[in-house]
């Protein structure tokens, strides 16, 4: 037997689907901006293990060198990103959804068990509510990452006017490194999130579109007891 269960309210679905394309444009436009001064790499001294977005990356994807276009898109969509994120945080606070999202003292231990289950090392997953422990940690972390992106973005955009924020970020270059690192974090979150959605199946995706998902319930035997028929003496 199956039953329809309410999963995500309209507001959560709205914020989710608005944020997805907005953040995609932000990352794309950020790559265009970064190409004008692609200084970051993983390595030490003259040794480079990984250079982020080399020229071959842009050539392979046919990405044009348009710094002004990248900045125009980035500065426009950042307002949509900020407003959508702010409304999402306010909604979770006033609706009480934060209780389902914030990690608790058992979340980090249970998140490890969730990872082991997803890797098919552990047979059973720990009990969960609307979100499992790994989701609680990831979804809470992405909120703080968004706050970090807004703060460092403001510092990069207006370092003199927001000098006090610049100092808190460790300076202009530090703010730019943090901003770039957060962008890499978003890309990894996107990748893992999409893979998890695919593995979870259509029912999970449907819940984020319609707000409902279909759950299987154990069939119970229904025993119908026949009424007893007794002979009554004739009057």
N, C-alpha and C positions, 0 to 999 in steps of 0.2 A: 504494500500500500504506500501511497505518497501523500504528502501534505505540502501546502504552500506556506512558507514562513517569511514574514517581513524581515528584511535584512538591513537595507540602507535607506534612510530618509531622503527626501528630495533634495534638501540643502546639501548634504554630503555628496550626493551624486553630481549636483550642479558644480560645486567647488572643484571636484575631482576632474570633471570633463573640461572645465574652463582652464584649469591649471595645466593640463597635459599639453595642449597646443601652445599655450603662452610660454611655458618653460622650454618647449622645443625651439620656439623662435628665439628666445633669449640665449640659448646655448649656441644656436646657429649664428646669430648676429655677434655673439661674443667671440666665436672663432674668427670671424671676419676682422674684428677689432684686434685680436691677438696676433693675427698674421702681420700686422704692421710693425710689431715688435716682439717676435717670438723668441724670448730669451730663456725660457725655462727648459730644463732637462734634468734627467736623473743621472748622477755620476759624481765624480770628484776631480778637481783640477782640470786637466785637459782630457780626462777620460770620460766618455759619454756612453752610458748604457742605453738610454732611451731619450730621444728628442721628441718633444710633443709637437705634433702636426708639422712634419717637415714639408718641404716644397712638393715632394712627390705625392703627399696626401692630398693637397689642393688640386694638383694636376690630375690625379686619378679620379677624383669626384667632380672635376670640371668646375671648381669653385673660383669665381673671379676675384680679383684683388680690388675690393670696393670698401675701403675704410669708412668713407662718409655714409654709405648705405648701411653698413653694419652699425655705426653709431646711431643713425636715425632710428632704425628698428629697435635697437637696444634701449634707447632712452624713451621711446614711446611705449613699448611693451612692458618696461619695468614698472610703470604705473599700474597696469592691469595686474601684473604679478603681485605687486604690493597690496593693492586693494583687495584682490581675491584672497590672498593669504591672510590679511587682517580680518576680513569677514569670516573666514573659516575658523580662525582662532576664537573670535568672539562668539561664534555659533557654538563651538564645542564647550565653551565656558558656561554660557547661559542655558544651553539645552541639557547639560550634564553629560554629554558624550565624552568629555575628558576622562570620566571614570573608567570608560571602556578602553581608552587609548594609552593612558599613562602607565608606565611599567610599575610593578610593585616589588617587594623585596625578594620574591621568588622568580622574577622574570628572567634574570640573567642565567640562572641555572636551568630553567625550563627552556630558554631559547637555545641553549646548547643541545638539549634533548630533541628539540624540533629540527635542528640542523642535522643531527645524527639520523633522525627519521627520514628527512628529505633525501639523505645520501644512501638510504636503504641499509644503514648499519644497525639501526634500532628498529625493531618490528612495530612497536606501538608509539604513538605520539602522546605527549602529556595532555591531560584534560585542558580544555580551553573554553573560553566564552565566545563572544563575537569575533575577537581577534586572538591569535595565539601570542605567546610571549615574544617571539621574534618580530612579529608584526608590530606589537606595542613599542618595542625598542626602536624599530626602523621608522615608524610613523611619527614618533615623538622626536627622534633625531632630525628628521627632515624639516620639522617646524623650526628647530633651533638653527639648522643650516640656512633656512630661508631668512631668518633674522640676521644671521651673519652676512649673507649676501647683500641684504639691503644696507646694512651699516657700512660694510667695506665698499659697496658700490657708491654710496654717498661720499665717502672719503676720497675715492678715486676721481669722482666727478667734480667735487668742490673741496679740495684739500685745504685751501686757505680759509674759506668761510666756515668750515667745520674742523678747524684745527684741533679742538679738544678731542673730537672723535679720532682724528688722525693720530694723536698722541696715544690714545687708548689702544689703537690697533698696532702700535709699535712703529709708526711712521708710514709714509706713502708706499714705499716698496714692500713693506710687510703687509699692508692692506691689499696690495695687488696680488701678492703671493697667496694670501688667504682666500681672496676672491677666486683666483684660478683653481686652487685646490678644492674649493667647494663646488665649482663647476664640474670637475672630474668626479666628485662624489655624486652629483646629480646624475651624471651619465651612467655610473655604475649602478645607482639605485634604479634608474630606468631599465637597464639591462636585466637586472635580477628580478625586478617587479614583473616585467613582461614574461620572462621565463616561468616565474611562479604562476602567473595567470594561465599560461598555456598548460602547465602541468596540472593545475587545479581543475581545468576543464571548463566546458561551456556554462555550467551552472553558476560558477563563481563570477564569470564575465556577465552573465545575464542579470545577476543580482545588482551589479553596479549600473546596469542600464535601466532595469524595470523597478528595482528596489526590493524584489522578492526572489527567493530561490526555492527550488523543489527539494524536499528532503524525503528520504525513504524512512518509513516507520515499520516496526515489526508487526506482522500480521497476527492478530489475536483470534483464537478460535471462539466463535460465538455459538454457544450451546442453547438451543431452543428447546425448552422442556414442554412436552405436550401436556395439555391439561388432562387430568385423570377423569375418566368417565365411569361413573358408578351407577349401578342399577338401582332404581328407586322402586319401591313396591307400589303397585297400582292401588289407587284408592278404592 
